[in-house]
């Protein structure tokens, strides 16, 4: 909100649009971060979904990360803003760009918003998973309810929920179900692991790193930092400092807000 106020003041004073001025002055990863920060969290998520399904081929990884990790309230707001920005329904765009059970799952999540999960009867116990049943439980139950379901699931099945998913489904559907379960169990740990994964090798997967830092900086980044340090033995701040450089690095470290 403060950045939006600055943009309005800039426009009054300079008689030109600040976003256009920023586009002219910046480039590369730094430009992506700064322009992302000029949007509200829902606008940013909506734009990232649009970018992931625009043109030839779909960026399934980005689509799964956003749709499968957001809460009911966040998804409702993303839908509203998506319609406002692009004059199209999010459901129709997602359906038009994906297919099969993967499309059905995304649609169920976007339509209902509330996420839920799969039971032994529909999965490990039978030959061929009843994906429809998994999708419906997954998209119609509250998170506290699902956390109890996963606990109970262990008493029916020799595998935990994530192991069952890996055994029963593959591809985009597998990645979607795993993201959902990880977020039901601990959303901030899911993002901490995504960040660690994005900075495993020498450089960094800047697209993933930028998206998580920009989209969560005003939501739950402090908790993500705590999970990162607890599970990866090093602070998020230090890890970003090692894997990025220049102004892009400075922007991300400022967003990170402190070294744990």
N, C-alpha and C positions, 0 to 999 in steps of 0.2 A: 504493500500500500504506500509506503514511503517513497519507493522508487517511482510509482505512478505519479505521486505528487511532484516529484522532481521533474518528471517528463512534462507535466502540465506547465510548471513554472518556466521550464526551458523554452517551451513553445511560445509562451507569452512574451518572453524576453527576446529570444533569437528569431522569432517569427518563422520558425521552421520546425518540422517534426523531428523529435529526438531520435526515434527509431531509425529513420532514414540517415540521420547524421552519424549514428553509431555504426550502421552498415557501411557507410562511406569511410569511416575512420579505422574500422577493425577488420580482421580477417581470421580465417582458420578456427582453431578450437576456442580461442579467447572470444571471438565473435559469437560462437554458438552459446557459450556460457552466459555472456552479458545479455544477449537478446532473449535467452531463456528466462533470465531473471526479471525481464521487463513484463513477463506474463504472470498472471495468477497461477497457482498450482494446477487448478482444473484446466485453465487455458493451455498451459504447457503440456499436460497429459493428453488433452484432446489433439493438440498439434502433433505430438509425437505419434499418436495412433494414426492420424491422417497420413503422416510421412511414412509410416510403416506399411500402409496399404496402397500408397500412391504409385502409379506407373507400373512397369512390368515386374512381376514377382513380388511376393510379400515378405517383409522382414518379420518372420514368425517369432523370432526370439524376443524382439522388442514388444510385439503385440501381446505375447504371453506374459512377459514381465509386468506390463501395465495392467492388463485386464484381470489377471489372476492374483495380483498382489494388493489391489485396492479394496477398501471397505465398501459396504453397501452405500453409505452416505457419499463417499468419494465418487463411486460409479454413477450415482444419480446426478451429481453435480457435473461430472464429465459429460454425461449424455446431454444435459441441458445446454452446456457451453458449446459442445460439438455442433448441435443444431443451430445455435446462434452464430457461430463462426463460419460454418460451411454450408448452411441451409440444407443439410441432409440429416437423415436419421442414422445414428451410430450403428444401430442394429442392422440396417439395410446394407451399409457399407462393409461391415464386418462379414456379413453373410455372403455378399457379392464377391468377396475376395478370398474366402476360405471354403473348405468342403468337408463332407463326411462328418464323423463323430466330433472331430476337432471344431468344426463350425457349430455343431449343435451345443457343445459345451460352452464356447464363447458366447453364443447367443443366450443360453440359459443364464449365464452370469450377468451379462449386460441387461437382460430383461428383468430378472428378479433382483439382481444385485447381491442378495445374501447367499453366502457360500456354504457348501456342506459336503458330507462324504460317504464313501462306499463301503458296503458291508461284505462280510465273508461269503454269504449266500450268493451274492452276485458276481463274486470274483474267484478266489482260490478254490472254493469247494466244487465249482462246476467246470465242465470243459467249455472253454469259450466264455469270455467275460460278458456279463450283462451290462454293457457300457451305459445303456439307457438308464438303468437303475442307479449306477454310480453318478451319472450326471444329475439325476433328479435329487438325490440325497445331497450331493455336493452344492447344488445351487438353491436349496430351499431351507437349509437349517442355519441356525445362528452359530457363531464361532464357539461360545462356551459349550453349546450342545455337542458340537463336533469334537471338541477336545475330549469330552467324556466318551463319545463314540470310539475314538481312536484308542483310548485306554482300554475299553471293553473289548475292542477288536482283538487285542493281543491274547485275550483268554480263549478266543475261538480259533485263532489262526497260529500256525507255527512261525509266521512272519509278521513284522510290524507293517504299518500301512504303506510306508515308502518302499519296502522290499516287495510287497504284494504288487504295487503299481509297476515296478521294474519288471516283474515276472509276467504280468498280465497284458500290458499295453506297450506300444512302441511309438517312436517318432514324436510329432508335435503334441499328440494326445498325452503321451507319457510325460513330456516336459510340462504340460499344462497341469496335469493332476499333481505332479511332484511340487510344482510351485504353490498350488493351492494348499496342499498339506503342510508344506514348510511354513507358509504364512499363517495358517490356522494355529500351528504349534508355537511359532515365534517369528512374527513378521520382521522385527528388527534384526534378528539373527540371519534371516533370509537375505536382507539387503547387505549386511556385513559380509556374508559369504560371496555374494555377487561382486562386491567391491574387491574383495581379496582375489577372486577369480580374474577380475579385469586387470589386476596389477601383479599377476603371477610371474609373467615373463619380464624381459628387460625393459621394454617400453610399457605402454598401458593401452587397454582397449578404450580409447578416449570417448567413444560414443556412449558406452555403458557407464563409464565413470562420470561423464558430464550429466547424463540423464538422472542418475541416482542422486548425485550431489545437488543438482538444481531442483529436482522434484521433491526431495525430502528435507531440504535445508530449513524449511519453516514448519515441518510436520513432526519428525521424530529423529532428526540427525544426532541429537545428543545421546539418545538410547542406542542408536546404531553404532556410535563411537564406542560406547561401553561394551557392547557385544563383540565388536571388532577386537578390542584390546583383550577381552576375556578369552576369546577363542583362537586368536591368531598371534598372541604373545608380543604384539607390537602395536603402537598406536596408529590410528588411521592417518593422523597428521604426518607422522614419520614416513609411513608407507607412501602417501601421496608425494611427499618431498623427494623420495628416492626415485619415483617412477615418472615424474613430470618435470617440465622446466619452463623458465621464462615467465611471461605475464600470465599464461594459462595456469601455471603452478601457483602463482601468487593469488589469483582469483579463487582457486579451489581451496587453498589453505585458509584464506579469509572466510570462506563459506564454512569450512570445517570448524573454525571458531576456537580452536585450542588444542594443545597437545596433552594427551592423557598419560 
